[in-house]
Amino acid sequence: MPLIFKGQDVIVEAQPGPDKIATIAIPILQKLDSSDKQCQALVLVPTHELASEIQAAILALGTVMNIQSHISISGSSIRDDVDALRNGAQIVVGTLGRVLHMINRGILRTDYIKMFIMDGMLAKQSMDAIEAIVQQLPPSVQILFFITRMTKGVAEITSRLIREPIHVRAKAITVISSKLMLKPTRVDTRFNTSEPLERVLHFYVAAETESKLDTLCTLCDKIAATHIVVFCNSTPMVSLLRNKLTARNYAVEGIQERAQAGGVLKGFSLGSFRVLVAKGKLLSGINLREVALIINFEMPFRIKRYRSQVGLAGAEGNKGVVINILTSKERARMKTWEQIHLIAVQEMSVDDPAESE
């Protein structure tokens, strides 16, 4: 790690695992200028799964840095790639073919890349493509190769790409995750099919923060659902949203603490009011079989919370619907979850009633 922090070109010989992934993610974040929206780090990987694991580590470690990291892999939507890269992806993690395609089209600019990291994939048949990428990187770029074993063939290939790299056999790499308290768990690549999530349709509506309330009201007016649950991230927001909806003459109640949940939920089930506003945590583990529509007024910060909230709409075999009201920043987070967890989230318009049936 000290060699990497000093800006040295390094060939790291290490076994696969969460510790190696942390060793890739930490230097990127260390060197990243969060105020610069240009792509500053490019990570090439051989598999979609590894891309997801590295992306998850980057986002977890960089939670407070306000960074934009994007996965660019074969088989994913090219339109989403183009949108994400043009909107400013400071870190790109991708597979060779798709990344080269984005560079050749001029969508992924390489002018500001500070770090180029490649994990595996040093096969002779890939050399032309890899060299084509390296040749378009700035002369000052730092290059890191992570390999499982140094062979004569690997040495020949790396010698064509970088000059005088430092070769490190990282036997002590396993101390990193314990010191940072990273849990060596694998990242899920899809939702557990034993959960009701596969029975839920996921949608999003784009809205700025100041127009979210109007968007929520439009959805409630246009969608013929008798029981609507609206989730917020904080207790103050639950209270504020409940008061604003009441002022607009909606039949609404809110749950701000667990102790009041029983009475409120009973009234909700009986149809005393149509809209229930709550924090997702307060309804965890509660079965509301009549709920077919969930609206996330605020995007949950963690995928685990999103799973829990979404699952409420798909319980007891229901064909549930979840609509996320997203700002542009929240939409970027949702795109990451779509890529990592294979969620199909469709955009819908509140202006077209046919979209809302």
N, C-alpha and C positions, 0 to 999 in steps of 0.2 A: 504493500500500500504506500509506504513512503516514496518508493521509486516512481509510482504512478502519479502521486501528488506533485512530485518535482517536475513532471512533464516528460519523463523518459518514455521512449518507445519500448514496450515490454512484451515478451512472449511468456505467458503464464501457463505452466503445465500443472493442471489440477483436475481432480475428478469432478464429475457433475454433482450438483446438489445445491441446497439453499445458500451455503456459505459462498460458493463461487458466484451465485447470482447477486449476493450482497456486495461482493468485490467488484462486480460490474456496475451496480447501481450507485454505490457511494461516491466513487470518483467523478461520475457524471454530475451528480448533484453538487459536489464540492466545487466544480469548475464552472457551473452554469450561472449565467447572468439572468436572473429572473425578470429583469426589466426589459431585456431584449427578446422580442418575439420571433426572431429568426431561428432557424434550425441550427443548434450548436453541437448536438451529439447524434451520431448515427450508429445504430447497433444492428449488425447483420446476424441472423440466426438460421439454422437449418430447418426448424419445425415451428408450426403454429403454437404448439404447447409451450415451447421454450420462450417464444415471443410473449405469450400471456403471462408466464411466470416472471420474466424480467420486467414487464410493464407493471405488474402488480407490486413488485418490490420498489420500483421507482416511485409509484404513486403513494405507497405506504410510507416510505422514508421521507418523501418530499411533501407531506401533507400540508405543512404550514408555509410552503415556499411559493404557492400560487403559480405552479408550473403547468405547462401543457405538453403532455406526452401522447404520442399517437402510434397505434399499431398499423403497419402497412404490409399486408400479407396477401399472397395469392388466394383467390377464391372469395375474397371480401369485395364489397362494393367499391368500384373505381370512383364513382361519384362522391362517396363519403371520404375516400382518400383525398381527392382533389379539394373538397370543401375544407377538410381539416388542415391540410398543408397550406392552403391559401389563407386560412384564418390565423395561422401562426402556431406551428407545432415546434416547440423548442427541442424536443427529443423525439426521434423517430426510431422505432424498433420494427424491423421487418425482415422479410425473406428476400433472397437475392433477386429473383426475377421481377417481383413487383417494385422493389426499390429502384432497380435499374430503369424500369419502365417510367417511373415517376421522374427520375433525373433526366432521362432522354427527352421527355415531354416538356421539360422546363418547369414542372410543377414543384418538385423538390429541389430547392436551390442549395448548392454546396458551398457558396462563397464564405459563409460564416461558421462552418463546422469546425469545432475545436478538437473534438475527439471522434475517432473512428474505431469502433470495437467490433471484432468478429469472434463469435463463439463457434468453434468447429468449422466445418464446411470447407476445409482446405484441400479439396480434391482437384486433380489436374483438369478435369473437364469443366470446372468452374473458374479456372484461372483467367480466361479472357474477360469474363463478365466482372470479376473482382478487380482486375487491373483497370478496366474501363471506369469503374467507380473511383478507385484510388487516384487515377490520373486527373480527375476533376476536383479533387480536394485541395484546399489551400496548402502551400508548401509548409506552413507552420503547424499543420494538424498533428495531433498526437495519435499514434496507432497502437492499439492493444490487441493481441491475439490470445485467445484462450483455447488451449488444446488439451486433450487427455493424455497424449504421449508424443514426445518428440521423436520423429523418425527421420531417416535420410531424405525421404520424399518431402516431408513437411518442411525440413530445413531448406531444401532447394526452392520450394515455393515461397517461403517467407523472405528469403534473400532477394527475390525479385520485387518484393513489395516494399520492404523497409531496409534501411541501412543501419548496421551496428545496433540491433535491438539487444536489450538485456534479457537473458533467459532465466526465468525463475521457476524452480520446482516448489510449488506452494504446499509443503507438507503441513505448515502451521496455519493454514487458512481456516481451519475449523474453529479457531478461537473467536473469529469475528462475530458470528451470530450470537454466541453466548454473551459477549460483552455488550452487544447492542440490544440484547433481549429479543432477538428475532426468533420466532417459533419456526422450526424447520418443517413446516407443513406444506403439502402440495396445494396448488391453486386449483379450485374446481374449474373445469372447462365447460360445464353445462349444469343446469339445474338438476337436482335429484328428481328423477321421474316418479319417485314414490310420493312426492309432494304434489299438491293440487295446482302448482304453477303452470303445468302444461295445459290446463283447461282454461287459462286466463288469456284474454286478448289484451295486448299492451299498446297504448296509444300515447301520443304527446301533442300538446298544443303550445305553440310558441307565444310567449307573452313577456313583456317587460315587467319589472317588479311593481310599478305603479298601476299597471293595467290588469294584474292578476285577479283582483276582486271582480271586476267587470267580466272577465273571462269565466270565472267560476259561476257567476250568476247566469250567464248565457248558457253554460252547460246544464245547469240545474233546470233552466226553463225549457230547453230543447229536448232533453233526454227524459223519456217517460219511465223513470225508475222510481219506485215507491220508497225505497230505502237507500240513501246515499251516505257513505262515510267519507268525510274529508279529513285528511291527515295533515298535521303540522309538526314542526320539529321542536317547538317549545311551548311551555304552559302559557306565557304571556300572549303568544300568537293565537293559541286556542281561544283565550278570552276575548282578544281583539276581534278575531274573525267572527266569533259567535255574536258579538254585539253589533258588528257591521251588518251581518246577515239579518239579524232581528230588526234593525233599523230599516231594512229594505223589505220587511214584511214576509220573510221566509220562516217557515215552521222549523226551528232549529234549536238544538241543545248542544252543550259541550261538556266534555269530561276533562276536568283539570287535575283530578287526583283519584287514585284507585278506590278510595272509600266511597265515593259517590257513584261509582260505575254501575252497581247493581240496580239501583232505582232508575237511573237514566236509561240503561239498556232495556229494562222492562218496558218503559214507555215507548222506546224506539221500536221494539218488536211488535208492540200492540198498535203502532201507527199513530201515536199521539203527536209525533212530529216526523218530518220527512228527512231532514238533514242532521247528521251527527258529526260534530267536530271533535277531534281528539288527537293526542299524541299517540304515535304508533305503539310505543312501549306499554301504554296503559291498556291496550286491547290485546296484547300478546297472550295467546292461548285461549282466548274466548271464542266460542262458536256462535256465529250469527248467520244461520243458514239462509235467512231471507235477503242477505246483502248480495246484490249482483253488480253494484257499481262502486268502485273505489276511486276517489280523486286525490291525488297527491298535490296539495296546494304548495307545499315546499318539498324539494327533492331531499330524500334521506341522505345522510352523509356516508352511510355504509351500505354495502350490498346486502348484508345480513338483515338489516332493518327493512330494506325494500322487499326482500323475500317474505318476511313476516307479514308486512302490510298487504302485499299482493296476495298472499295465501288466504287471507280472509275472504277474498272475493271468489276463490275457487274451492271453498270448503263444501263438503257434503255432495260432491259431484256437480256443483253449479257450474254453468258456463259464465264465468265472471268477466268483467271488463274493468281495466285500470286505465285511467287517464292521468297523465302527468302534465301539470302546467309548468313549463320550463322557461327560465331565462336562458340567454345564450350561454352563460357560464354553466348552468345546470345541464344544458343540452350536451355540452362537451363531456361532462362527467357521465351522462347516460350513454353517449357513444362508446366510451371506454368500457362500460359494463356490457353493452351489446356485444362488443368484440370479444371480451374475455369470457363471458358467461352465455354467449349465443342466445341473447334475447332478441326477438323480432319486435321492434317498437316502430309502429307506423305513425306518420304524421296525420293529423286530422284538422279540419278547419271548422271553426265555430260559426262561420258565415254561411255554411251550406247545411241545412237541416238534414239532408239525406246522409251526410257523413256521420250523423250523431244517432242514428237509429240502432 
